[in-house]
Amino acid sequence: MNLKKKCFFCKKRVDLINFTCKCDHLFCIKCKDPEIHKCTYDYKSEYKDLLELNNPIIAPVKIQNI
C-alpha cells in the first residue's frame, strides 16, 4: 500500500514535512498558507462564532423607580 502524497496546489511530492489545512487538503511547505493555495475554508465565521461563545453579552440590571 504505497500511497504517494502530493501537494494539492502544486502537485509536488511531500514526504516528511506536510501540512493539512482546515479545508482538508494536504500541502507542501511552500503552499501551506491559506492565501497561497486560495483556501475555501471560512476562517472569519469560525472565529466570530468562537468569540460569541466565549464572550457572552453582559447587560446591566434595570433599576426600578420608587
C-alpha positions in Angstrom: 0.0 0.0 0.0 2.3 2.7 -1.3 0.4 6.0 -1.2 2.1 8.9 -2.9 1.3 12.0 -1.1 1.3 15.1 -3.2 0.6 18.8 -2.6 -2.9 19.7 -3.6 -1.9 23.0 -5.1 1.5 22.5 -6.8 1.3 18.7 -7.1 4.8 18.2 -5.7 5.5 15.1 -3.7 5.6 15.6 0.0 7.4 13.1 2.2 8.3 14.1 5.8 7.0 17.6 6.2 3.4 18.1 5.1 0.6 20.3 6.3 -3.1 19.6 6.4 -5.2 22.7 6.1 -8.7 23.2 7.6 -10.0 22.7 4.1 -8.9 19.0 4.4 -6.2 19.1 1.7 -2.5 18.2 2.0 0.1 20.9 1.2 3.9 21.3 1.0 5.7 23.9 3.0 5.6 26.5 0.2 1.8 26.2 -0.3 0.7 25.8 3.3 -0.6 29.3 3.8 -4.3 29.8 3.1 -3.6 32.9 0.9 -1.3 31.0 -1.4 -3.5 28.0 -2.0 -6.7 30.0 -2.2 -8.3 28.3 0.8 -12.1 27.9 0.7 -12.4 27.5 4.4 -14.3 30.4 6.1 -11.9 31.4 9.0 -13.8 34.6 9.7 -17.1 33.0 10.6 -15.3 30.3 12.7 -13.6 32.9 14.9 -16.6 35.1 15.0 -18.7 32.2 16.4 -15.9 31.3 18.8 -15.8 34.9 20.2 -19.5 35.0 20.6 -19.4 31.7 22.5 -16.6 32.7 24.9 -17.7 36.3 25.5 -21.4 36.4 26.5 -23.2 39.8 26.5 -23.3 41.3 29.9 -26.4 43.6 30.3 -26.9 45.8 33.4 -29.9 45.1 35.6 -32.5 47.9 35.3 -33.2 49.8 38.4 -36.9 50.2 39.4 -38.0 53.7 40.4 -39.6 54.1 43.8 
